[in-house]
Amino acid sequence: MMLVLPQALTQVEATACLRSLVQDLRKQSGARMVVDASALTRFDSAALAVLLEFRREVMALGKQFSIRGLPARLADLATLYGIDELLTAESADPVK
């Protein structure tokens, strides 16, 4: 299953975005959860916090987590914070 992040994910939108992601997660039965971040154009470090917390929620349910379309600037920020390995990029293979 794939969930799509909004165009803007800053501290202002973080709580509502995470709540929405977790609600959608609870409705899914698949073993794999993919977050599509390709729409993100405005974000700050709160986007990383949302992704990390959502990753924890996904993994707590025993599901696999990956990200598609992570913007380069956000990937660079994750590397700077030393958390890039936690935000697994999805391969080019289509979601199954």
LONUKOL-696246 format. One record per residue: residue number from 1; residue in three letters; x, y, z of N, C-alpha, C, O, CB in turn. Coordinates in steps of 0.2 Angstrom, whole numbers, plus 5000, padded with zeros to 4 digits. Each point is the difference from the previous one (the first is absolute). Glycine has a CB too. Layout:
<atoms>
<n:NUM; res:ALA; nx:X; ny:Y; nz:Z; cax:X; cay:Y; caz:Z; cx:X; cy:Y; cz:Z; ox:X; oy:Y; oz:Z; cbx:X; cby:Y; cbz:Z>;
...
</atoms>
This chain:
<atoms>
<n:1; res:MET; nx:5004; ny:4994; nz:5000; cax:4996; cay:5006; caz:5000; cx:5004; cy:5006; cz:5000; ox:5006; oy:5000; oz:5003; cbx:4985; cby:4994; cbz:5003>;
<n:2; res:MET; nx:5007; ny:5011; nz:4991; cax:5004; cay:5007; caz:4999; cx:4996; cy:5005; cz:5003; ox:4994; oy:5001; oz:4998; cbx:5012; cby:4995; cbz:4992>;
<n:3; res:LEU; nx:4997; ny:5008; nz:5014; cax:4997; cay:5006; caz:5003; cx:5004; cy:5006; cz:4997; ox:5006; oy:5000; oz:5000; cbx:4989; cby:4994; cbz:5011>;
<n:4; res:VAL; nx:5001; ny:5012; nz:4988; cax:5004; cay:5006; caz:4997; cx:5000; cy:5005; cz:5004; ox:4995; oy:5002; oz:5004; cbx:5001; cby:4995; cbz:4985>;
<n:5; res:LEU; nx:5010; ny:5006; nz:5012; cax:5001; cay:5006; caz:5004; cx:4997; cy:5006; cz:4997; ox:5000; oy:5000; oz:4993; cbx:5010; cby:4995; cbz:5012>;
<n:6; res:PRO; nx:4988; ny:5010; nz:4998; cax:4998; cay:5006; caz:4997; cx:5006; cy:5005; cz:4997; ox:5006; oy:4998; oz:5001; cbx:4984; cby:5002; cbz:5008>;
<n:7; res:GLN; nx:5008; ny:5005; nz:4988; cax:5005; cay:5004; caz:4997; cx:5004; cy:5004; cz:5005; ox:5006; oy:5001; oz:4999; cbx:4986; cby:5000; cbz:4991>;
<n:8; res:ALA; nx:5005; ny:5001; nz:5016; cax:5003; cay:5003; caz:5005; cx:5000; cy:4996; cz:5006; ox:4995; oy:4998; oz:5002; cbx:5002; cby:5013; cbz:4993>;
<n:9; res:LEU; nx:5009; ny:4988; nz:5008; cax:5000; cay:4997; caz:5007; cx:5006; cy:5003; cz:5004; ox:5006; oy:4998; oz:5000; cbx:4990; cby:4991; cbz:4995>;
<n:10; res:THR; nx:5001; ny:5016; nz:5009; cax:5004; cay:5004; caz:5004; cx:4998; cy:4998; cz:5008; ox:4995; oy:4997; oz:5000; cbx:5008; cby:5012; cbz:4991>;
<n:11; res:GLN; nx:5000; ny:4995; nz:5013; cax:4997; cay:4999; caz:5007; cx:4993; cy:5001; cz:5001; ox:4996; oy:4997; oz:5004; cbx:5015; cby:5007; cbz:5000>;
<n:12; res:VAL; nx:4986; ny:5001; nz:4992; cax:4993; cay:5002; caz:5000; cx:4996; cy:4994; cz:4998; ox:4995; oy:4999; oz:5003; cbx:5008; cby:5013; cbz:4994>;
<n:13; res:GLU; nx:4999; ny:4984; nz:4998; cax:4996; cay:4995; caz:4998; cx:5001; cy:4993; cz:5003; ox:4997; oy:4995; oz:4999; cbx:5002; cby:5011; cbz:4990>;
<n:14; res:ALA; nx:5007; ny:4993; nz:5014; cax:5002; cay:4994; caz:5003; cx:4995; cy:4996; cz:5003; ox:4999; oy:4994; oz:4999; cbx:5012; cby:5011; cbz:5002>;
<n:15; res:THR; nx:4986; ny:4998; nz:5005; cax:4996; cay:4996; caz:5004; cx:4994; cy:4997; cz:4996; ox:4998; oy:4994; oz:5000; cbx:5005; cby:5013; cbz:5010>;
<n:16; res:ALA; nx:4994; ny:4997; nz:4986; cax:4994; cay:4998; caz:4996; cx:5002; cy:4995; cz:4995; ox:4996; oy:4995; oz:4998; cbx:4999; cby:5016; cbz:5003>;
<n:17; res:CYS; nx:5011; ny:4990; nz:4996; cax:5002; cay:4995; caz:4995; cx:5002; cy:4993; cz:5003; ox:4997; oy:4995; oz:4997; cbx:5008; cby:5015; cbz:4996>;
<n:18; res:LEU; nx:4998; ny:4990; nz:5012; cax:5001; cay:4994; caz:5004; cx:4994; cy:4996; cz:5002; ox:4999; oy:4994; oz:4999; cbx:5012; cby:5011; cbz:5005>;
<n:19; res:ARG; nx:4984; ny:4999; nz:4999; cax:4994; cay:4997; caz:5002; cx:4996; cy:4997; cz:4994; ox:4998; oy:4994; oz:5000; cbx:5001; cby:5015; cbz:5009>;
<n:20; res:SER; nx:5001; ny:4994; nz:4985; cax:4997; cay:4998; caz:4994; cx:5004; cy:4993; cz:4997; ox:4996; oy:4995; oz:4999; cbx:5000; cby:5017; cbz:4999>;
<n:21; res:LEU; nx:5010; ny:4988; nz:5002; cax:5004; cay:4995; caz:4998; cx:4999; cy:4994; cz:5005; ox:4999; oy:4994; oz:4997; cbx:5010; cby:5013; cbz:4998>;
<n:22; res:VAL; nx:4991; ny:4994; nz:5011; cax:4998; cay:4994; caz:5005; cx:4993; cy:4997; cz:4999; ox:4999; oy:4994; oz:5000; cbx:5010; cby:5011; cbz:5008>;
<n:23; res:GLN; nx:4986; ny:5000; nz:4991; cax:4994; cay:4998; caz:4999; cx:4999; cy:4995; cz:4994; ox:4997; oy:4995; oz:5000; cbx:4999; cby:5016; cbz:5005>;
<n:24; res:ASP; nx:5007; ny:4992; nz:4989; cax:5000; cay:4996; caz:4994; cx:5004; cy:4993; cz:5001; ox:4998; oy:4995; oz:4997; cbx:5002; cby:5016; cbz:4996>;
<n:25; res:LEU; nx:5005; ny:4989; nz:5011; cax:5004; cay:4994; caz:5001; cx:4996; cy:4995; cz:5003; ox:5000; oy:4994; oz:4998; cbx:5010; cby:5012; cbz:5003>;
<n:26; res:ARG; nx:4986; ny:4996; nz:5004; cax:4996; cay:4995; caz:5004; cx:4994; cy:4997; cz:4995; ox:4998; oy:4995; oz:5002; cbx:5004; cby:5012; cbz:5009>;
<n:27; res:LYS; nx:4997; ny:4996; nz:4984; cax:4995; cay:4997; caz:4995; cx:5003; cy:4995; cz:4995; ox:4996; oy:4997; oz:4996; cbx:4997; cby:5014; cbz:5005>;
<n:28; res:GLN; nx:5014; ny:4989; nz:4999; cax:5003; cay:4996; caz:4995; cx:5001; cy:4993; cz:5002; ox:5002; oy:4999; oz:5006; cbx:5003; cby:5011; cbz:4989>;
<n:29; res:SER; nx:4995; ny:4985; nz:5001; cax:5001; cay:4993; caz:5002; cx:5007; cy:4997; cz:4997; ox:5002; oy:4995; oz:5002; cbx:4986; cby:5004; cbz:4999>;
<n:30; res:GLY; nx:5015; ny:5005; nz:4994; cax:5006; cay:4997; caz:4997; cx:5006; cy:5000; cz:5005; ox:5000; oy:5003; oz:5005; cbx:4996; cby:5002; cbz:4984>;
<n:31; res:ALA; nx:5009; ny:4991; nz:5009; cax:5006; cay:5000; caz:5004; cx:5005; cy:5005; cz:4999; ox:5005; oy:5000; oz:5003; cbx:4993; cby:4988; cbz:4997>;
<n:32; res:ARG; nx:5001; ny:5016; nz:4995; cax:5005; cay:5005; caz:4998; cx:4996; cy:5007; cz:4999; ox:4995; oy:5001; oz:4997; cbx:5012; cby:4990; cbz:4997>;
<n:33; res:MET; nx:4997; ny:5014; nz:5009; cax:4997; cay:5007; caz:5000; cx:5005; cy:5004; cz:4996; ox:5006; oy:5001; oz:5003; cbx:4987; cby:4998; cbz:5008>;
<n:34; res:VAL; nx:5005; ny:5005; nz:4984; cax:5005; cay:5004; caz:4996; cx:4997; cy:5007; cz:5001; ox:4994; oy:5001; oz:4999; cbx:5009; cby:4990; cbz:4993>;
<n:35; res:VAL; nx:5001; ny:5014; nz:5010; cax:4998; cay:5007; caz:5000; cx:5003; cy:5003; cz:4994; ox:5006; oy:5000; oz:4999; cbx:4994; cby:5000; cbz:5014>;
<n:36; res:ASP; nx:4996; ny:5003; nz:4983; cax:5002; cay:5004; caz:4994; cx:5001; cy:5007; cz:5002; ox:4995; oy:5004; oz:5002; cbx:4998; cby:4989; cbz:4990>;
<n:37; res:ALA; nx:5013; ny:5010; nz:5008; cax:5002; cay:5006; caz:5002; cx:5001; cy:5005; cz:4994; ox:5003; oy:5005; oz:5001; cbx:5002; cby:4990; cbz:5010>;
<n:38; res:SER; nx:4994; ny:5003; nz:4983; cax:5002; cay:5003; caz:4994; cx:4996; cy:5007; cz:5000; ox:5002; oy:5005; oz:4996; cbx:5000; cby:4984; cbz:4998>;
<n:39; res:ALA; nx:4992; ny:5012; nz:5009; cax:4996; cay:5006; caz:5000; cx:5003; cy:5006; cz:5004; ox:4999; oy:5005; oz:4999; cbx:4991; cby:4988; cbz:4998>;
<n:40; res:LEU; nx:5015; ny:5005; nz:5008; cax:5002; cay:5004; caz:5005; cx:5004; cy:5006; cz:4996; ox:5005; oy:4998; oz:4997; cbx:4996; cby:4993; cbz:5012>;
<n:41; res:THR; nx:4997; ny:5015; nz:4992; cax:5004; cay:5006; caz:4997; cx:5002; cy:5005; cz:5006; ox:5005; oy:5003; oz:4999; cbx:4989; cby:4995; cbz:4990>;
<n:42; res:ARG; nx:5002; ny:5002; nz:5016; cax:5002; cay:5004; caz:5006; cx:5000; cy:4996; cz:5006; ox:4995; oy:4997; oz:5002; cbx:4999; cby:5013; cbz:4992>;
<n:43; res:PHE; nx:5012; ny:4990; nz:5009; cax:5000; cay:4995; caz:5006; cx:5006; cy:5003; cz:5005; ox:5004; oy:5004; oz:4997; cbx:4992; cby:4986; cbz:4996>;
<n:44; res:ASP; nx:5004; ny:5008; nz:5013; cax:5006; cay:5001; caz:5004; cx:5001; cy:4994; cz:5004; ox:4998; oy:4994; oz:4998; cbx:4999; cby:5018; cbz:5003>;
<n:45; res:SER; nx:5007; ny:4988; nz:5004; cax:5002; cay:4994; caz:5004; cx:4994; cy:4996; cz:5003; ox:5001; oy:4994; oz:5002; cbx:5010; cby:5012; cbz:5000>;
<n:46; res:ALA; nx:4983; ny:4998; nz:4999; cax:4994; cay:4996; caz:5002; cx:4998; cy:4995; cz:4996; ox:4997; oy:4995; oz:5002; cbx:5000; cby:5015; cbz:5003>;
<n:47; res:ALA; nx:5005; ny:4990; nz:4988; cax:4998; cay:4995; caz:4995; cx:5004; cy:4994; cz:5002; ox:4997; oy:4994; oz:5000; cbx:5001; cby:5014; cbz:4991>;
<n:48; res:LEU; nx:5008; ny:4992; nz:5011; cax:5004; cay:4995; caz:5002; cx:4997; cy:4996; cz:5007; ox:5000; oy:4994; oz:5000; cbx:5010; cby:5011; cbz:4995>;
<n:49; res:ALA; nx:4988; ny:5000; nz:5009; cax:4997; cay:4997; caz:5006; cx:4993; cy:4996; cz:4999; ox:4999; oy:4995; oz:5003; cbx:5006; cby:5015; cbz:5003>;
<n:50; res:VAL; nx:4991; ny:4993; nz:4989; cax:4994; cay:4996; caz:4998; cx:5002; cy:4994; cz:4997; ox:4997; oy:4994; oz:5002; cbx:4997; cby:5016; cbz:4996>;
<n:51; res:LEU; nx:5011; ny:4989; nz:4998; cax:5002; cay:4994; caz:4996; cx:5002; cy:4995; cz:5005; ox:4999; oy:4994; oz:5000; cbx:5004; cby:5013; cbz:4990>;
<n:52; res:LEU; nx:5002; ny:4995; nz:5015; cax:5002; cay:4996; caz:5005; cx:4995; cy:4997; cz:5005; ox:5000; oy:4994; oz:5001; cbx:5011; cby:5012; cbz:4998>;
<n:53; res:GLU; nx:4984; ny:4998; nz:5003; cax:4995; cay:4998; caz:5004; cx:4995; cy:4995; cz:4996; ox:4998; oy:4995; oz:5003; cbx:5003; cby:5016; cbz:5004>;
<n:54; res:PHE; nx:4998; ny:4991; nz:4987; cax:4996; cay:4995; caz:4996; cx:5003; cy:4994; cz:4999; ox:4997; oy:4994; oz:5000; cbx:4998; cby:5016; cbz:4995>;
<n:55; res:ARG; nx:5012; ny:4990; nz:5004; cax:5004; cay:4994; caz:4999; cx:4999; cy:4995; cz:5006; ox:4999; oy:4994; oz:5000; cbx:5009; cby:5012; cbz:4993>;
<n:56; res:ARG; nx:4992; ny:4997; nz:5013; cax:4999; cay:4997; caz:5007; cx:4994; cy:4996; cz:5000; ox:4999; oy:4995; oz:5002; cbx:5009; cby:5013; cbz:5004>;
<n:57; res:GLU; nx:4986; ny:4996; nz:4992; cax:4994; cay:4997; caz:5000; cx:4999; cy:4995; cz:4995; ox:4997; oy:4994; oz:5002; cbx:4999; cby:5017; cbz:5001>;
<n:58; res:VAL; nx:5007; ny:4989; nz:4991; cax:4999; cay:4995; caz:4995; cx:5004; cy:4994; cz:5003; ox:4997; oy:4994; oz:4999; cbx:5003; cby:5014; cbz:4992>;
<n:59; res:MET; nx:5006; ny:4993; nz:5011; cax:5004; cay:4994; caz:5003; cx:4997; cy:4997; cz:5006; ox:5000; oy:4994; oz:5001; cbx:5010; cby:5011; cbz:4994>;
<n:60; res:ALA; nx:4986; ny:4999; nz:5009; cax:4997; cay:4997; caz:5006; cx:4994; cy:4995; cz:4998; ox:4999; oy:4996; oz:5004; cbx:5004; cby:5014; cbz:5002>;
<n:61; res:LEU; nx:4995; ny:4991; nz:4988; cax:4995; cay:4995; caz:4997; cx:5003; cy:4995; cz:4996; ox:4996; oy:4996; oz:4998; cbx:4996; cby:5013; cbz:5002>;
<n:62; res:GLY; nx:5014; ny:4990; nz:5000; cax:5004; cay:4995; caz:4997; cx:5000; cy:5000; cz:4992; ox:5001; oy:4996; oz:4997; cbx:4995; cby:4997; cbz:5013>;
<n:63; res:LYS; nx:5003; ny:5014; nz:4988; cax:5000; cay:5001; caz:4993; cx:5007; cy:5003; cz:4998; ox:5004; oy:5002; oz:5004; cbx:4983; cby:5000; cbz:4996>;
<n:64; res:GLN; nx:5014; ny:4997; nz:4993; cax:5006; cay:5003; caz:4997; cx:4999; cy:5007; cz:4998; ox:4994; oy:5002; oz:4999; cbx:5010; cby:4987; cbz:4997>;
<n:65; res:PHE; nx:5001; ny:5015; nz:5005; cax:4999; cay:5008; caz:4999; cx:5005; cy:5002; cz:4994; ox:5006; oy:4998; oz:5001; cbx:4990; cby:5004; cbz:5011>;
<n:66; res:SER; nx:5002; ny:5002; nz:4984; cax:5005; cay:5003; caz:4995; cx:4997; cy:5006; cz:4997; ox:4994; oy:5002; oz:5001; cbx:5011; cby:4987; cbz:4996>;
<n:67; res:ILE; nx:4999; ny:5015; nz:5000; cax:4998; cay:5007; caz:4998; cx:5002; cy:5000; cz:4992; ox:5005; oy:4998; oz:4998; cbx:4997; cby:5008; cbz:5014>;
<n:68; res:ARG; nx:4993; ny:4997; nz:4985; cax:5001; cay:5001; caz:4992; cx:5001; cy:5008; cz:4999; ox:4996; oy:5004; oz:5003; cbx:4998; cby:4985; cbz:4994>;
<n:69; res:GLY; nx:5010; ny:5013; nz:4999; cax:5000; cay:5007; caz:4998; cx:5002; cy:5005; cz:5005; ox:4998; oy:5006; oz:5000; cbx:4994; cby:4991; cbz:4993>;
<n:70; res:LEU; nx:5013; ny:5001; nz:5012; cax:5002; cay:5005; caz:5005; cx:5004; cy:5005; cz:4997; ox:5005; oy:4999; oz:4996; cbx:4996; cby:4992; cbz:5012>;
<n:71; res:PRO; nx:4997; ny:5016; nz:4993; cax:5004; cay:5005; caz:4997; cx:5007; cy:5000; cz:5002; ox:5002; oy:4999; oz:5006; cbx:4987; cby:5008; cbz:4993>;
<n:72; res:ALA; nx:5015; ny:4995; nz:4996; cax:5008; cay:5000; caz:5002; cx:5001; cy:5004; cz:5006; ox:5005; oy:4998; oz:5004; cbx:4998; cby:5001; cbz:4984>;
<n:73; res:ARG; nx:4994; ny:5007; nz:5012; cax:5002; cay:5004; caz:5006; cx:4998; cy:4997; cz:5007; ox:5003; oy:5001; oz:5005; cbx:4995; cby:5009; cbz:4988>;
<n:74; res:LEU; nx:4996; ny:4986; nz:5007; cax:4998; cay:4997; caz:5006; cx:5005; cy:4994; cz:5001; ox:5001; oy:4999; oz:5006; cbx:4987; cby:5005; cbz:4992>;
<n:75; res:ALA; nx:5014; ny:4993; nz:4997; cax:5005; cay:4994; caz:5001; cx:5006; cy:5003; cz:5003; ox:5003; oy:4996; oz:5004; cbx:4992; cby:4997; cbz:4986>;
<n:76; res:ASP; nx:5007; ny:5012; nz:5007; cax:5007; cay:5004; caz:5003; cx:4999; cy:5001; cz:5007; ox:5005; oy:4999; oz:5004; cbx:4997; cby:5006; cbz:4985>;
<n:77; res:LEU; nx:4992; ny:4998; nz:5013; cax:4999; cay:5001; caz:5007; cx:5000; cy:4994; cz:5004; ox:5003; oy:5000; oz:5006; cbx:4990; cby:5010; cbz:4991>;
<n:78; res:ALA; nx:5004; ny:4985; nz:5001; cax:5000; cay:4993; caz:5003; cx:5007; cy:4998; cz:5001; ox:5002; oy:4997; oz:5006; cbx:4987; cby:5000; cbz:4990>;
<n:79; res:THR; nx:5015; ny:5004; nz:4999; cax:5007; cay:4998; caz:5001; cx:5004; cy:5004; cz:5005; ox:5004; oy:4998; oz:5004; cbx:4996; cby:4998; cbz:4984>;
<n:80; res:LEU; nx:4999; ny:5011; nz:5012; cax:5003; cay:5004; caz:5005; cx:4998; cy:4998; cz:5007; ox:5004; oy:5000; oz:5004; cbx:4995; cby:5009; cbz:4987>;
<n:81; res:TYR; nx:4995; ny:4989; nz:5010; cax:4998; cay:4998; caz:5007; cx:5002; cy:4993; cz:5001; ox:4999; oy:4997; oz:5006; cbx:4991; cby:5011; cbz:4993>;
<n:82; res:GLY; nx:5012; ny:4988; nz:4996; cax:5003; cay:4993; caz:5001; cx:4994; cy:4995; cz:5001; ox:5001; oy:4995; oz:5003; cbx:5009; cby:5010; cbz:5003>;
<n:83; res:ILE; nx:4984; ny:4997; nz:4991; cax:4995; cay:4995; caz:5000; cx:4998; cy:4998; cz:4993; ox:4995; oy:4996; oz:4999; cbx:5001; cby:5010; cbz:5011>;
<n:84; res:ASP; nx:5008; ny:4995; nz:4985; cax:4998; cay:4998; caz:4993; cx:4999; cy:4992; cz:4999; ox:4996; oy:4998; oz:4996; cbx:5011; cby:5012; cbz:5000>;
<n:85; res:GLU; nx:4997; ny:4986; nz:5008; cax:4999; cay:4993; caz:5000; cx:4993; cy:4998; cz:5002; ox:4998; oy:4994; oz:4999; cbx:5014; cby:5004; cbz:5003>;
<n:86; res:LEU; nx:4985; ny:5006; nz:5002; cax:4993; cay:4998; caz:5003; cx:4995; cy:5002; cz:4995; ox:4994; oy:4997; oz:5000; cbx:5010; cby:5005; cbz:5011>;
<n:87; res:LEU; nx:4997; ny:5002; nz:4984; cax:4996; cay:5002; caz:4995; cx:5001; cy:4996; cz:4994; ox:5003; oy:5003; oz:4995; cbx:4995; cby:5009; cbz:5010>;
<n:88; res:THR; nx:5001; ny:4982; nz:4994; cax:5001; cay:4996; caz:4995; cx:4997; cy:5002; cz:4993; ox:4994; oy:5000; oz:5000; cbx:5007; cby:4991; cbz:5008>;
<n:89; res:ALA; nx:5003; ny:5010; nz:4987; cax:4997; cay:5002; caz:4994; cx:4998; cy:4994; cz:4996; ox:5003; oy:4994; oz:5001; cbx:5004; cby:5016; cbz:4998>;
<n:90; res:GLU; nx:4987; ny:4990; nz:4998; cax:4997; cay:4995; caz:4996; cx:5004; cy:4999; cz:4994; ox:5002; oy:5005; oz:4997; cbx:4987; cby:4996; cbz:5008>;
<n:91; res:SER; nx:5012; ny:4993; nz:4992; cax:5003; cay:4998; caz:4994; cx:4995; cy:5003; cz:4994; ox:4995; oy:5002; oz:5002; cbx:5012; cby:4988; cbz:5003>;
<n:92; res:ALA; nx:4996; ny:5009; nz:4989; cax:4996; cay:5002; caz:4995; cx:4994; cy:4995; cz:4998; ox:4996; oy:5002; oz:4996; cbx:5014; cby:5004; cbz:5000>;
<n:93; res:ASP; nx:4990; ny:4989; nz:5007; cax:4995; cay:4995; caz:4999; cx:4993; cy:5003; cz:5002; ox:5000; oy:5003; oz:5005; cbx:5008; cby:4987; cbz:4997>;
<n:94; res:PRO; nx:4987; ny:5008; nz:4995; cax:4993; cay:5002; caz:5001; cx:4998; cy:4997; cz:5007; ox:5002; oy:4995; oz:5002; cbx:4995; cby:5007; cbz:4986>;
<n:95; res:VAL; nx:4998; ny:5002; nz:5015; cax:4997; cay:4997; caz:5007; cx:4996; cy:4994; cz:4998; ox:4996; oy:5001; oz:4995; cbx:5004; cby:5011; cbz:5010>;
<n:96; res:LYS; nx:5001; ny:4983; nz:4999; cax:4996; cay:4994; caz:4999; cx:4994; cy:5000; cz:5005; ox:4997; oy:4995; oz:5000; cbx:5013; cby:4999; cbz:4995>;
</atoms>
